[in-house]
Amino acid sequence: MTAHEAGGVKNPYDAIEQKIYSHAKAMGCEDYVDYDKASDWYYNTALLEEELMGFLDEYERQAFLNQF
């Protein structure tokens, strides 16, 4: 497994992300990750994106409220 290069720039977190995603099915999280055999790469699904955005939205809301 190697880090994915986009435009010649390596993301230092790609390798750990791919390692975690590779175990998604064993952890019962197969709905959150798709695997593409052609590129040998795991991708997060729209479901995972939606759930993560929910956490970020709540964090931003709390951070805003804590300013007052």
Secondary structure, DSSP 8 states (H G I E B T S, - for coil): ----EETTEE-TTHHHHHHHHHTTTTTT-TTTEEEETTTTEEEE-HHHHHHHHHHHHHHHHHHHHTT-
